[in-house]
Amino acid sequence: MTANKRQMPTDPDFVGAQQAIKRAAQRAREVAEATNTPCYVMQDGKIIDIARKPVSPAKK
């Protein structure tokens, strides 16, 4: 499979798998933020915690 040409899976186990993975990833981020725990992913070759949000300065 190339980047330009995507084929739909024919195996019933794989149909909808991409959407399920995206839902699971979103839920993992939500749980990590709610429980104040890390959620690590690899981004641009580096492992980062996507649950930790940058601290913004307090507004006066």
Backbone torsions as a table, in degrees:
resi	resn	phi	psi	omega
1	MET	NA	129.2	179.4
2	THR	-101.2	170.4	-179.3
3	ALA	-67.1	-31.5	-177.2
4	ASN	-80.0	-32.4	-171.5
5	LYS	-118.7	112.7	179.1
6	ARG	-111.0	138.8	178.4
7	GLN	-111.9	144.0	176.6
8	MET	-76.9	138.1	178.9
9	PRO	-67.7	146.1	178.4
10	THR	-102.7	-19.5	178.6
11	ASP	-72.6	126.2	-177.9
12	PRO	-60.4	-24.8	177.8
13	ASP	-69.8	-24.4	-177.2
14	PHE	-97.2	-16.1	178.9
15	VAL	-66.6	123.0	-179.7
16	GLY	84.5	1.2	-178.3
17	ALA	-65.2	-39.5	-179.0
18	GLN	-61.7	-43.9	178.7
19	GLN	-64.9	-38.5	179.1
20	ALA	-65.1	-39.5	178.4
21	ILE	-64.8	-41.0	178.6
22	LYS	-65.3	-40.3	177.3
23	ARG	-63.7	-41.1	179.8
24	ALA	-65.6	-39.5	179.0
25	ALA	-65.6	-42.6	178.8
26	GLN	-62.6	-43.4	179.7
27	ARG	-65.0	-37.9	177.8
28	ALA	-62.5	-41.6	177.3
29	ARG	-63.8	-43.1	-179.5
30	GLU	-62.8	-44.3	-179.9
31	VAL	-65.6	-42.1	179.9
32	ALA	-61.8	-42.9	178.9
33	GLU	-67.3	-41.5	-177.5
34	ALA	-68.1	-32.5	-177.1
35	THR	-102.5	4.1	178.8
36	ASN	57.5	45.7	177.2
37	THR	-120.2	156.6	-178.6
38	PRO	-72.8	155.3	173.8
39	CYS	-137.0	99.7	-173.0
40	TYR	-90.3	138.2	173.9
41	VAL	-139.2	162.1	174.6
42	MET	-98.4	123.5	-178.4
43	GLN	-135.7	123.1	-177.5
44	ASP	54.6	38.7	177.3
45	GLY	78.7	5.6	-180.0
46	LYS	-122.1	146.5	176.0
47	ILE	-88.8	123.3	-178.5
48	ILE	-129.8	158.9	176.1
49	ASP	-96.9	109.2	-177.3
50	ILE	-84.4	-9.7	178.7
51	ALA	-80.1	-26.3	-179.4
52	ARG	-80.2	120.3	179.3
53	LYS	-95.1	147.8	177.8
54	PRO	-63.1	139.6	-179.8
55	VAL	-81.0	124.2	178.5
56	SER	-97.1	149.6	-179.6
57	PRO	-63.6	145.6	-179.6
58	ALA	-68.2	139.3	178.3
59	LYS	-81.6	141.7	-179.8
60	LYS	-106.1	NA	NA
